């Protein structure tokens, strides 16, 4: 109520100021009333001076006339009888005037006088209603924008969360505290004041926070880190104070700040001084977290995918006491996530979610949700009522490799070059030791995304570490595409291997400079020159090693790539018949599965192509027996 009264007084002050300014700028002339005789005397004797007057009007009434004119910054008014000789005199003296017929100006005068006041009153009434309906939100810039979800609105529980079992175990203690606070207070225990959820995007950090509130049955305040900072100074700090006040009023509750790195970045990282609005907001957040008491029943949960840029003051004990890693799910976690997202999706009996999970390494929870949705859309496109294994396979190709570019105009020579390129990748990958490479899943020369062709490898299990043999084998596979093109076209080189060369060079550089896999340079890290001023580092700095070491690094990288290049060349030259069979089959069929690739390498004939499936619209599915359209297409990176 006090806040509403204060806001009303502010508005009344603004209205008074506006009216005062209006009166200040009202430059109306001084009005002088004269007699009719005086006016006629002026016409007879001082008509020369009267000629300088402006806006002379004669308002004619039934029994009298009103005369008004402006002269020397004053307005003169006179009232007299209706006399026709008046007009003759004015005309003889060449005095300009105009005659106005009789009008009832009462209504006009009333409108001019009272309409501004009526308008102001209407505005005040509307403003008061807004204050009553919206809880006094007008001009409350410092009010928090957090959305409140009570226990009835928040329907998310741990049944909706999968693939983060370790994170669930870490937060069960918090849920138990919110349900029964006295149990912990009896033994002198203190629940963590803050919980920081860290992990890549799409792993379910926000969903986990909502599940905590849903399981505990308490209020849940949700706000983004970017909602604190506005263009007005002091607004962010005010919103932080208001947020925590609301939390204490609704205790026990959970305050969730998503993307806290937007407001919690390392202080002093700006150029030219660091006392900005964001830092004030962060300082207020630190103060509010210190102001918590152990029995407030308010727990702060924050999420970020950039913990490296957070201010150390946020991460100390007493603020964010507990840090929970929400990482990418493993194969069992992916299967559990797929089961959650397929609850409301009719899935065919032949679909094995465990197989789908094994074929999606590195997928986050959001990626798997997108995969299920794409599979459902694919089934609807073909007019099916249930999602089949083929739908999941096509959806996975779309997610991993991109959508097919059906309208791409590709010449026969371009298709042949791409077929040989992808055949080179495939043959080297199948020829290297199986312990060092991931198995081939599918090879295609159908343009997808930015690539003219794709050789897809899927690991049989999750890989957390890379050994030297695996990295070198990957470099050999990447270089094989360029070598196959040279074999097919008499040493001719194209731009199709640009992406392969870039990736191979990056892998070799990481081997030498980051992973310490060089026998010549030893297990030493050679980092790049840091140039990240917004993380509190210098704008430019020299690399922390000498020029001779830089030359040694370049030579070692060159040796690694050259050695794998020659290895790939030997494999392709010694198996040129198999390479030709793969290229011809790709050119004809455009898509080869792993079993078909193995059959071609062993010299076995392939089964006839299946009839093209058709969509619900009756159109054939692209990708099989694709017609060749004459024309040119600038070569793009092919992987």
ZATIDO-144975 format. One record per residue (C-alpha): residue number from 1; x, y, z; residue in three letters. Coordinates in pm, whole numbers, plus 50000, padded with zeros to 5 digits. Example, Ala and Ser with C-alpha at 12.3 -4.5 7.8 and 13.67 -1.06 7.14 Angstrom:
# residues 2
NODE num     X     Y     Z residu
NODE   1 51230 49550 50780    ALA
NODE   2 51367 49894 50714    SER
//
This chain:
# residues 639
NODE num     X     Y     Z residu
NODE   1 50000 50000 50000    UNK
NODE   2 50283 50239 50078    UNK
NODE   3 50438 50163 49740    UNK
NODE   4 50108 50241 49563    UNK
NODE   5 50073 50572 49751    UNK
NODE   6 50429 50667 49660    UNK
NODE   7 50369 50586 49293    UNK
NODE   8 50043 50788 49292    UNK
NODE   9 50220 51092 49438    UNK
NODE  10 50484 51064 49169    UNK
NODE  11 50219 51066 48898    UNK
NODE  12 50039 51365 49051    UNK
NODE  13 50367 51553 49059    UNK
NODE  14 50423 51476 48693    UNK
NODE  15 50074 51603 48603    UNK
NODE  16 50124 51928 48794    UNK
NODE  17 50458 51978 48624    UNK
NODE  18 50301 51926 48280    UNK
NODE  19 50025 52181 48355    UNK
NODE  20 50279 52433 48482    UNK
NODE  21 50484 52394 48168    UNK
NODE  22 50173 52439 47957    UNK
NODE  23 50093 52764 48132    UNK
NODE  24 50454 52873 48104    UNK
NODE  25 50457 52825 47731    UNK
NODE  26 50115 52987 47684    UNK
NODE  27 50217 53318 47525    UNK
NODE  28 49869 53471 47482    UNK
NODE  29 49851 53848 47428    UNK
NODE  30 49738 54104 47690    UNK
NODE  31 49369 54187 47638    UNK
NODE  32 49265 54558 47644    UNK
NODE  33 48895 54652 47637    UNK
NODE  34 48815 54985 47472    UNK
NODE  35 48491 55168 47400    UNK
NODE  36 48327 55176 47062    UNK
NODE  37 48373 55553 47048    UNK
NODE  38 48744 55516 47117    UNK
NODE  39 48769 55261 46836    UNK
NODE  40 48588 55491 46589    UNK
NODE  41 48814 55781 46694    UNK
NODE  42 49116 55566 46621    UNK
NODE  43 48972 55483 46279    UNK
NODE  44 48918 55852 46201    UNK
NODE  45 49242 55998 46338    UNK
NODE  46 49499 55717 46383    UNK
NODE  47 49400 55497 46093    UNK
NODE  48 49763 55484 45978    UNK
NODE  49 49862 55314 46302    UNK
NODE  50 49555 55093 46284    UNK
NODE  51 49669 54965 45945    UNK
NODE  52 49953 54787 46129    UNK
NODE  53 49707 54576 46325    UNK
NODE  54 49655 54208 46250    UNK
NODE  55 49370 53959 46272    UNK
NODE  56 49094 54222 46287    UNK
NODE  57 48765 54040 46311    UNK
NODE  58 48410 54175 46331    UNK
NODE  59 48171 53920 46482    UNK
NODE  60 47818 54012 46379    UNK
NODE  61 47536 53955 46624    UNK
NODE  62 47165 54049 46586    UNK
NODE  63 47192 54378 46778    UNK
NODE  64 47566 54438 46817    UNK
NODE  65 47910 54358 46683    UNK
NODE  66 48231 54240 46856    UNK
NODE  67 48549 54394 46722    UNK
NODE  68 48891 54245 46803    UNK
NODE  69 49238 54316 46665    UNK
NODE  70 49605 54278 46766    UNK
NODE  71 49846 54573 46783    UNK
NODE  72 50187 54609 46949    UNK
NODE  73 50160 54273 47128    UNK
NODE  74 49819 54353 47274    UNK
NODE  75 49470 54240 47185    UNK
NODE  76 49208 54517 47166    UNK
NODE  77 48836 54441 47201    UNK
NODE  78 48535 54666 47148    UNK
NODE  79 48158 54621 47133    UNK
NODE  80 47923 54856 46945    UNK
NODE  81 47602 54887 46742    UNK
NODE  82 47552 54740 46402    UNK
NODE  83 47645 55025 46169    UNK
NODE  84 47695 54987 45797    UNK
NODE  85 47913 55296 45777    UNK
NODE  86 48170 55108 45990    UNK
NODE  87 48259 54876 45704    UNK
NODE  88 48273 55175 45462    UNK
NODE  89 48518 55360 45686    UNK
NODE  90 48746 55062 45727    UNK
NODE  91 48747 55007 45352    UNK
NODE  92 48822 55373 45280    UNK
NODE  93 49116 55367 45523    UNK
NODE  94 49243 55042 45361    UNK
NODE  95 49230 54860 45694    UNK
NODE  96 49212 54482 45656    UNK
NODE  97 48930 54312 45839    UNK
NODE  98 48707 54008 45811    UNK
NODE  99 48348 53963 45909    UNK
NODE 100 48244 53652 46097    UNK
NODE 101 47880 53549 46113    UNK
NODE 102 47717 53476 46441    UNK
NODE 103 47830 53144 46599    UNK
NODE 104 47759 52982 46923    UNK
NODE 105 48112 52926 47056    UNK
NODE 106 48006 52801 47397    UNK
NODE 107 48061 52435 47311    UNK
NODE 108 48397 52504 47147    UNK
NODE 109 48517 52707 47442    UNK
NODE 110 48404 52434 47677    UNK
NODE 111 48592 52172 47480    UNK
NODE 112 48910 52377 47465    UNK
NODE 113 48895 52446 47836    UNK
NODE 114 48796 52110 47979    UNK
NODE 115 48913 51843 47736    UNK
NODE 116 49276 51842 47867    UNK
NODE 117 49152 51801 48224    UNK
NODE 118 48913 51524 48122    UNK
NODE 119 49199 51349 47943    UNK
NODE 120 49421 51370 48253    UNK
NODE 121 49144 51234 48476    UNK
NODE 122 49085 50938 48241    UNK
NODE 123 49457 50859 48247    UNK
NODE 124 49461 50866 48625    UNK
NODE 125 49162 50632 48646    UNK
NODE 126 49321 50387 48402    UNK
NODE 127 49647 50401 48594    UNK
NODE 128 49475 50329 48926    UNK
NODE 129 49294 50030 48776    UNK
NODE 130 49622 49896 48641    UNK
NODE 131 49776 49931 48984    UNK
NODE 132 49489 49742 49146    UNK
NODE 133 49489 49467 48884    UNK
NODE 134 49863 49424 48844    UNK
NODE 135 49975 49465 49198    UNK
NODE 136 50133 49802 49147    UNK
NODE 137 50364 49697 48865    UNK
NODE 138 50363 50035 48693    UNK
NODE 139 50707 50192 48696    UNK
NODE 140 50835 49903 48906    UNK
NODE 141 51146 49847 48701    UNK
NODE 142 51320 49689 48994    UNK
NODE 143 51065 49411 49037    UNK
NODE 144 51182 49060 48962    UNK
NODE 145 51067 48895 48639    UNK
NODE 146 51078 48547 48790    UNK
NODE 147 50790 48315 48704    UNK
NODE 148 50635 48137 49000    UNK
NODE 149 50525 47776 48959    UNK
NODE 150 50349 47633 49261    UNK
NODE 151 50321 47268 49347    UNK
NODE 152 50001 47235 49143    UNK
NODE 153 50140 47401 48830    UNK
NODE 154 50473 47219 48828    UNK
NODE 155 50395 46865 48711    UNK
NODE 156 50756 46763 48637    UNK
NODE 157 50896 46482 48853    UNK
NODE 158 51183 46239 48834    UNK
NODE 159 50967 46015 48614    UNK
NODE 160 51023 46271 48339    UNK
NODE 161 51401 46281 48391    UNK
NODE 162 51630 46003 48268    UNK
NODE 163 51994 45952 48187    UNK
NODE 164 52124 46158 48482    UNK
NODE 165 52116 45902 48762    UNK
NODE 166 52425 46038 48939    UNK
NODE 167 52285 46390 48936    UNK
NODE 168 51956 46260 49076    UNK
NODE 169 52135 46101 49369    UNK
NODE 170 52310 46429 49446    UNK
NODE 171 51986 46625 49465    UNK
NODE 172 51779 46370 49659    UNK
NODE 173 51931 46507 49978    UNK
NODE 174 51801 46854 49891    UNK
NODE 175 51453 46716 49831    UNK
NODE 176 51457 46537 50164    UNK
NODE 177 51562 46860 50336    UNK
NODE 178 51276 47056 50181    UNK
NODE 179 51028 46786 50283    UNK
NODE 180 51154 46752 50641    UNK
NODE 181 51373 47044 50748    UNK
NODE 182 51363 46964 51120    UNK
NODE 183 51537 46630 51072    UNK
NODE 184 51854 46806 50961    UNK
NODE 185 51831 47090 51211    UNK
NODE 186 51814 46845 51503    UNK
NODE 187 52162 46714 51427    UNK
NODE 188 52306 47055 51339    UNK
NODE 189 52319 46987 50968    UNK
NODE 190 52316 47260 50708    UNK
NODE 191 52184 47206 50362    UNK
NODE 192 52383 47359 50078    UNK
NODE 193 52274 47713 50011    UNK
NODE 194 52335 47686 49643    UNK
NODE 195 52347 47407 49385    UNK
NODE 196 52522 47467 49054    UNK
NODE 197 52425 47241 48764    UNK
NODE 198 52702 47226 48505    UNK
NODE 199 52703 47049 48172    UNK
NODE 200 52672 47084 47794    UNK
NODE 201 52359 47235 47641    UNK
NODE 202 52058 47006 47617    UNK
NODE 203 52158 46762 47891    UNK
NODE 204 51855 46841 48109    UNK
NODE 205 51977 47092 48367    UNK
NODE 206 51659 47300 48363    UNK
NODE 207 51442 46988 48361    UNK
NODE 208 51631 46849 48661    UNK
NODE 209 51577 47171 48857    UNK
NODE 210 51203 47162 48788    UNK
NODE 211 51195 46796 48888    UNK
NODE 212 51355 46886 49222    UNK
NODE 213 51077 47136 49292    UNK
NODE 214 50811 46893 49169    UNK
NODE 215 50935 46609 49390    UNK
NODE 216 50966 46833 49695    UNK
NODE 217 50621 46988 49639    UNK
NODE 218 50741 47346 49693    UNK
NODE 219 50719 47669 49499    UNK
NODE 220 50958 47712 49209    UNK
NODE 221 51085 48054 49093    UNK
NODE 222 51239 48048 48747    UNK
NODE 223 51435 48335 48592    UNK
NODE 224 51708 48376 48333    UNK
NODE 225 52039 48544 48410    UNK
NODE 226 51984 48796 48132    UNK
NODE 227 51658 48918 48297    UNK
NODE 228 51853 49093 48572    UNK
NODE 229 52048 49337 48361    UNK
NODE 230 51869 49626 48190    UNK
NODE 231 51971 49960 48048    UNK
NODE 232 51885 50141 48373    UNK
NODE 233 52152 50160 48642    UNK
NODE 234 52066 49973 48958    UNK
NODE 235 51776 49775 48812    UNK
NODE 236 51963 49443 48824    UNK
NODE 237 52055 49474 49191    UNK
NODE 238 51699 49577 49275    UNK
NODE 239 51559 49273 49095    UNK
NODE 240 51796 49044 49283    UNK
NODE 241 51674 49187 49616    UNK
NODE 242 51312 49152 49512    UNK
NODE 243 51366 48794 49394    UNK
NODE 244 51508 48682 49724    UNK
NODE 245 51237 48867 49917    UNK
NODE 246 50973 48677 49720    UNK
NODE 247 51159 48354 49787    UNK
NODE 248 51160 48411 50163    UNK
NODE 249 50788 48494 50161    UNK
NODE 250 50711 48166 49980    UNK
NODE 251 50958 47949 50174    UNK
NODE 252 51025 47664 50145    UNK
NODE 253 51097 47715 49778    UNK
NODE 254 51357 47681 49505    UNK
NODE 255 51497 47977 49312    UNK
NODE 256 51630 47868 48975    UNK
NODE 257 51856 48097 48770    UNK
NODE 258 51914 47964 48420    UNK
NODE 259 52229 48066 48230    UNK
NODE 260 52381 48229 48537    UNK
NODE 261 52698 48304 48340    UNK
NODE 262 52511 48602 48187    UNK
NODE 263 52532 48783 48521    UNK
NODE 264 52797 48584 48711    UNK
NODE 265 53097 48633 48483    UNK
NODE 266 53439 48706 48626    UNK
NODE 267 53453 49065 48756    UNK
NODE 268 53698 49312 48612    UNK
NODE 269 53697 49155 48267    UNK
NODE 270 53578 49461 48078    UNK
NODE 271 53810 49700 47898    UNK
NODE 272 53852 50042 48055    UNK
NODE 273 53712 49970 48400    UNK
NODE 274 53491 49706 48550    UNK
NODE 275 53232 49886 48768    UNK
NODE 276 52940 49831 48537    UNK
NODE 277 52579 49737 48587    UNK
NODE 278 52647 49364 48554    UNK
NODE 279 52904 49373 48832    UNK
NODE 280 52665 49558 49062    UNK
NODE 281 52408 49287 48999    UNK
NODE 282 52664 49016 49074    UNK
NODE 283 52770 49192 49396    UNK
NODE 284 52409 49208 49511    UNK
NODE 285 52365 48837 49430    UNK
NODE 286 52668 48754 49644    UNK
NODE 287 52531 48962 49933    UNK
NODE 288 52190 48797 49916    UNK
NODE 289 52341 48450 49919    UNK
NODE 290 52544 48540 50226    UNK
NODE 291 52230 48673 50392    UNK
NODE 292 52056 48338 50394    UNK
NODE 293 51997 48170 50725    UNK
NODE 294 52006 47796 50763    UNK
NODE 295 51635 47768 50832    UNK
NODE 296 51506 47996 50559    UNK
NODE 297 51407 47702 50347    UNK
NODE 298 51521 47877 50032    UNK
NODE 299 51763 47697 49803    UNK
NODE 300 51928 47860 49503    UNK
NODE 301 51976 47637 49200    UNK
NODE 302 52163 47770 48898    UNK
NODE 303 52256 47620 48562    UNK
NODE 304 52533 47703 48320    UNK
NODE 305 52729 47548 48037    UNK
NODE 306 53020 47789 48091    UNK
NODE 307 53149 47727 48446    UNK
NODE 308 53496 47842 48339    UNK
NODE 309 53386 48207 48315    UNK
NODE 310 53210 48229 48653    UNK
NODE 311 53349 48453 48924    UNK
NODE 312 53538 48261 49195    UNK
NODE 313 53335 48436 49464    UNK
NODE 314 53025 48252 49343    UNK
NODE 315 53189 47913 49371    UNK
NODE 316 53326 47935 49721    UNK
NODE 317 53172 47730 50006    UNK
NODE 318 52876 47908 50160    UNK
NODE 319 52737 48014 49824    UNK
NODE 320 52733 47742 49566    UNK
NODE 321 52835 47464 49800    UNK
NODE 322 52746 47179 49569    UNK
NODE 323 52835 47146 49204    UNK
NODE 324 52663 46876 49005    UNK
NODE 325 52787 46766 48665    UNK
NODE 326 52504 46691 48423    UNK
NODE 327 52695 46535 48137    UNK
NODE 328 52605 46358 47818    UNK
NODE 329 52423 46030 47881    UNK
NODE 330 52586 45693 47824    UNK
NODE 331 52423 45414 47624    UNK
NODE 332 52197 45309 47913    UNK
NODE 333 52105 45669 47981    UNK
NODE 334 52019 45725 47616    UNK
NODE 335 51794 45420 47617    UNK
NODE 336 51614 45549 47926    UNK
NODE 337 51571 45893 47767    UNK
NODE 338 51429 45735 47451    UNK
NODE 339 51177 45543 47662    UNK
NODE 340 51065 45870 47825    UNK
NODE 341 51018 46050 47493    UNK
NODE 342 50840 45758 47325    UNK
NODE 343 50569 45728 47591    UNK
NODE 344 50322 45924 47379    UNK
NODE 345 50460 45808 47042    UNK
NODE 346 50318 45486 46890    UNK
NODE 347 50630 45281 46819    UNK
NODE 348 50627 44964 46609    UNK
NODE 349 50716 44634 46774    UNK
NODE 350 51024 44590 46555    UNK
NODE 351 51191 44903 46698    UNK
NODE 352 51467 44821 46948    UNK
NODE 353 51541 45134 47152    UNK
NODE 354 51863 44978 47279    UNK
NODE 355 51989 44956 46921    UNK
NODE 356 51889 45316 46858    UNK
NODE 357 52073 45418 47174    UNK
NODE 358 52391 45238 47064    UNK
NODE 359 52375 45418 46730    UNK
NODE 360 52352 45767 46883    UNK
NODE 361 52677 45821 47078    UNK
NODE 362 52732 46178 47190    UNK
NODE 363 52363 46265 47174    UNK
NODE 364 52223 46481 47452    UNK
NODE 365 51873 46455 47592    UNK
NODE 366 51756 46736 47364    UNK
NODE 367 51911 46561 47063    UNK
NODE 368 51728 46238 47146    UNK
NODE 369 51399 46424 47186    UNK
NODE 370 51455 46580 46846    UNK
NODE 371 51537 46237 46702    UNK
NODE 372 51208 46090 46827    UNK
NODE 373 51016 46388 46690    UNK
NODE 374 51184 46361 46350    UNK
NODE 375 51105 45991 46338    UNK
NODE 376 50739 46063 46418    UNK
NODE 377 50728 46327 46144    UNK
NODE 378 50889 46081 45903    UNK
NODE 379 50623 45820 45981    UNK
NODE 380 50346 46074 45926    UNK
NODE 381 50504 46176 45594    UNK
NODE 382 50479 45818 45471    UNK
NODE 383 50122 45782 45598    UNK
NODE 384 50200 45531 45873    UNK
NODE 385 50026 45511 46209    UNK
NODE 386 50331 45378 46395    UNK
NODE 387 50697 45476 46396    UNK
NODE 388 50912 45202 46244    UNK
NODE 389 51280 45120 46259    UNK
NODE 390 51326 45267 45911    UNK
NODE 391 51181 45598 46036    UNK
NODE 392 51434 45609 46317    UNK
NODE 393 51713 45530 46073    UNK
NODE 394 51611 45807 45835    UNK
NODE 395 51566 46052 46122    UNK
NODE 396 51912 45968 46254    UNK
NODE 397 52064 46033 45911    UNK
NODE 398 51886 46366 45896    UNK
NODE 399 52006 46469 46241    UNK
NODE 400 52366 46353 46193    UNK
NODE 401 52425 46442 45829    UNK
NODE 402 52162 46705 45755    UNK
NODE 403 51867 46714 45522    UNK
NODE 404 51897 46596 45166    UNK
NODE 405 51945 46874 44914    UNK
NODE 406 51694 46745 44664    UNK
NODE 407 51713 47048 44440    UNK
NODE 408 52094 47041 44396    UNK
NODE 409 52199 47034 44031    UNK
NODE 410 52489 46790 44010    UNK
NODE 411 52667 46687 43693    UNK
NODE 412 52774 46330 43622    UNK
NODE 413 53142 46417 43670    UNK
NODE 414 53069 46572 44012    UNK
NODE 415 52883 46259 44121    UNK
NODE 416 53166 46039 44000    UNK
NODE 417 53426 46247 44187    UNK
NODE 418 53221 46230 44507    UNK
NODE 419 53173 45854 44467    UNK
NODE 420 53549 45795 44442    UNK
NODE 421 53613 46032 44732    UNK
NODE 422 53375 45853 44967    UNK
NODE 423 53493 45512 44845    UNK
NODE 424 53846 45609 44951    UNK
NODE 425 53728 45698 45303    UNK
NODE 426 53533 45375 45328    UNK
NODE 427 53802 45137 45202    UNK
NODE 428 54073 45275 45434    UNK
NODE 429 53835 45264 45730    UNK
NODE 430 53752 44899 45654    UNK
NODE 431 54119 44805 45602    UNK
NODE 432 54268 44946 45923    UNK
NODE 433 54266 44741 46247    UNK
NODE 434 53921 44728 46400    UNK
NODE 435 54056 44831 46741    UNK
NODE 436 54173 45163 46597    UNK
NODE 437 53867 45273 46395    UNK
NODE 438 53493 45302 46441    UNK
NODE 439 53290 45071 46215    UNK
NODE 440 53127 45202 45899    UNK
NODE 441 52753 45258 45931    UNK
NODE 442 52652 45408 45597    UNK
NODE 443 52808 45573 45292    UNK
NODE 444 52616 45809 45066    UNK
NODE 445 52684 46054 44784    UNK
NODE 446 52347 46226 44825    UNK
NODE 447 52418 46590 44914    UNK
NODE 448 52338 46657 45277    UNK
NODE 449 52400 46983 45456    UNK
NODE 450 52720 47138 45321    UNK
NODE 451 52867 46808 45204    UNK
NODE 452 52834 46641 44865    UNK
NODE 453 52880 46301 45029    UNK
NODE 454 52915 46150 45374    UNK
NODE 455 53094 45846 45515    UNK
NODE 456 52927 45778 45847    UNK
NODE 457 53107 45594 46126    UNK
NODE 458 52935 45501 46449    UNK
NODE 459 53125 45366 46750    UNK
NODE 460 52999 45045 46904    UNK
NODE 461 53047 45187 47253    UNK
NODE 462 53097 45522 47421    UNK
NODE 463 53452 45647 47397    UNK
NODE 464 53590 45870 47672    UNK
NODE 465 53961 45858 47581    UNK
NODE 466 54144 45859 47250    UNK
NODE 467 54466 45665 47202    UNK
NODE 468 54739 45752 46956    UNK
NODE 469 54656 45471 46716    UNK
NODE 470 54293 45582 46693    UNK
NODE 471 54386 45944 46620    UNK
NODE 472 54642 45847 46353    UNK
NODE 473 54392 45609 46194    UNK
NODE 474 54137 45890 46178    UNK
NODE 475 54393 46110 46000    UNK
NODE 476 54459 45833 45745    UNK
NODE 477 54084 45796 45681    UNK
NODE 478 54049 46171 45628    UNK
NODE 479 54335 46182 45376    UNK
NODE 480 54203 45883 45181    UNK
NODE 481 53938 46087 44999    UNK
NODE 482 54197 46309 44827    UNK
NODE 483 54412 46006 44737    UNK
NODE 484 54117 45822 44578    UNK
NODE 485 54043 46126 44361    UNK
NODE 486 54408 46134 44246    UNK
NODE 487 54396 45762 44156    UNK
NODE 488 54073 45801 43957    UNK
NODE 489 54159 46120 43770    UNK
NODE 490 54534 46088 43702    UNK
NODE 491 54654 46301 43992    UNK
NODE 492 54389 46571 43955    UNK
NODE 493 54309 46748 44285    UNK
NODE 494 53975 46913 44376    UNK
NODE 495 53848 47129 44657    UNK
NODE 496 53633 46847 44793    UNK
NODE 497 53900 46747 45045    UNK
NODE 498 53934 47092 45206    UNK
NODE 499 53732 46998 45513    UNK
NODE 500 53920 46667 45545    UNK
NODE 501 54257 46843 45535    UNK
NODE 502 54146 47097 45794    UNK
NODE 503 54024 46828 46035    UNK
NODE 504 54336 46616 45987    UNK
NODE 505 54560 46916 46057    UNK
NODE 506 54367 47004 46373    UNK
NODE 507 54393 46645 46498    UNK
NODE 508 54768 46637 46434    UNK
NODE 509 54817 46972 46609    UNK
NODE 510 54623 46855 46914    UNK
NODE 511 54831 46535 46922    UNK
NODE 512 55152 46738 46940    UNK
NODE 513 55053 47050 47135    UNK
NODE 514 54776 46935 47372    UNK
NODE 515 54789 46559 47417    UNK
NODE 516 55167 46510 47431    UNK
NODE 517 55168 46220 47178    UNK
NODE 518 55490 46324 47001    UNK
NODE 519 55807 46123 47060    UNK
NODE 520 56018 46410 46927    UNK
NODE 521 55871 46691 47144    UNK
NODE 522 55776 46482 47443    UNK
NODE 523 55483 46506 47686    UNK
NODE 524 55477 46885 47696    UNK
NODE 525 55185 47121 47640    UNK
NODE 526 55236 47393 47380    UNK
NODE 527 54929 47617 47410    UNK
NODE 528 54834 47883 47162    UNK
NODE 529 54874 48252 47236    UNK
NODE 530 54578 48358 47447    UNK
NODE 531 54371 48650 47322    UNK
NODE 532 54057 48661 47537    UNK
NODE 533 54025 49007 47689    UNK
NODE 534 53673 48944 47815    UNK
NODE 535 53799 48666 48037    UNK
NODE 536 54044 48894 48209    UNK
NODE 537 54343 48813 47992    UNK
NODE 538 54567 49028 47781    UNK
NODE 539 54453 49141 47441    UNK
NODE 540 54757 48988 47269    UNK
NODE 541 55036 48773 47397    UNK
NODE 542 55321 48578 47244    UNK
NODE 543 55314 48197 47248    UNK
NODE 544 55489 48054 47555    UNK
NODE 545 55762 47882 47353    UNK
NODE 546 56051 47982 47131    UNK
NODE 547 56062 48021 46754    UNK
NODE 548 56273 47706 46718    UNK
NODE 549 56010 47510 46912    UNK
NODE 550 55740 47647 46681    UNK
NODE 551 55937 47525 46379    UNK
NODE 552 55978 47183 46544    UNK
NODE 553 55600 47169 46604    UNK
NODE 554 55528 47249 46239    UNK
NODE 555 55773 46982 46122    UNK
NODE 556 55627 46719 46354    UNK
NODE 557 55272 46796 46238    UNK
NODE 558 55388 46767 45877    UNK
NODE 559 55556 46433 45947    UNK
NODE 560 55246 46290 46118    UNK
NODE 561 55012 46385 45832    UNK
NODE 562 55257 46275 45563    UNK
NODE 563 55306 45936 45730    UNK
NODE 564 54933 45870 45745    UNK
NODE 565 54892 46001 45392    UNK
NODE 566 55138 45743 45262    UNK
NODE 567 54970 45469 45466    UNK
NODE 568 54632 45550 45311    UNK
NODE 569 54788 45559 44962    UNK
NODE 570 54941 45212 45006    UNK
NODE 571 54605 45069 45114    UNK
NODE 572 54419 45219 44820    UNK
NODE 573 54681 45127 44558    UNK
NODE 574 54704 44767 44677    UNK
NODE 575 54324 44736 44682    UNK
NODE 576 54239 44936 44372    UNK
NODE 577 53990 44677 44233    UNK
NODE 578 53789 44693 44557    UNK
NODE 579 53809 45073 44547    UNK
NODE 580 53671 45074 44193    UNK
NODE 581 53386 44840 44289    UNK
NODE 582 53291 45068 44580    UNK
NODE 583 53301 45380 44362    UNK
NODE 584 53092 45222 44086    UNK
NODE 585 52835 45093 44334    UNK
NODE 586 52810 45434 44501    UNK
NODE 587 52771 45601 44164    UNK
NODE 588 52488 45363 44078    UNK
NODE 589 52304 45326 44409    UNK
NODE 590 52409 45648 44591    UNK
NODE 591 52372 45478 44933    UNK
NODE 592 52558 45175 45070    UNK
NODE 593 52510 45008 45406    UNK
NODE 594 52787 44846 45609    UNK
NODE 595 52695 44495 45488    UNK
NODE 596 52693 44607 45125    UNK
NODE 597 53035 44770 45168    UNK
NODE 598 53176 44446 45313    UNK
NODE 599 53030 44244 45026    UNK
NODE 600 53185 44473 44765    UNK
NODE 601 53528 44457 44930    UNK
NODE 602 53510 44076 44936    UNK
NODE 603 53406 44071 44569    UNK
NODE 604 53051 43945 44619    UNK
NODE 605 52759 44068 44411    UNK
NODE 606 52497 44291 44568    UNK
NODE 607 52130 44213 44585    UNK
NODE 608 51902 44404 44347    UNK
NODE 609 51783 44740 44471    UNK
NODE 610 51449 44749 44645    UNK
NODE 611 51152 44929 44501    UNK
NODE 612 51146 45290 44594    UNK
NODE 613 50917 45360 44891    UNK
NODE 614 50659 45631 44842    UNK
NODE 615 50537 45910 45063    UNK
NODE 616 50177 45961 45165    UNK
NODE 617 50149 46209 44878    UNK
NODE 618 50247 45935 44630    UNK
NODE 619 50585 46086 44543    UNK
NODE 620 50891 45860 44556    UNK
NODE 621 51146 45898 44832    UNK
NODE 622 51461 46074 44710    UNK
NODE 623 51795 45904 44741    UNK
NODE 624 51739 45593 44531    UNK
NODE 625 51784 45599 44154    UNK
NODE 626 51839 45974 44173    UNK
NODE 627 51825 46125 43825    UNK
NODE 628 52130 46308 43700    UNK
NODE 629 52066 46667 43600    UNK
NODE 630 52323 46825 43368    UNK
NODE 631 52488 47129 43515    UNK
NODE 632 52760 47251 43745    UNK
NODE 633 52787 47281 44121    UNK
NODE 634 53076 47439 44303    UNK
NODE 635 53248 47168 44502    UNK
NODE 636 53185 47181 44875    UNK
NODE 637 53365 47004 45159    UNK
NODE 638 53302 46634 45154    UNK
NODE 639 53353 46430 45466    UNK
//
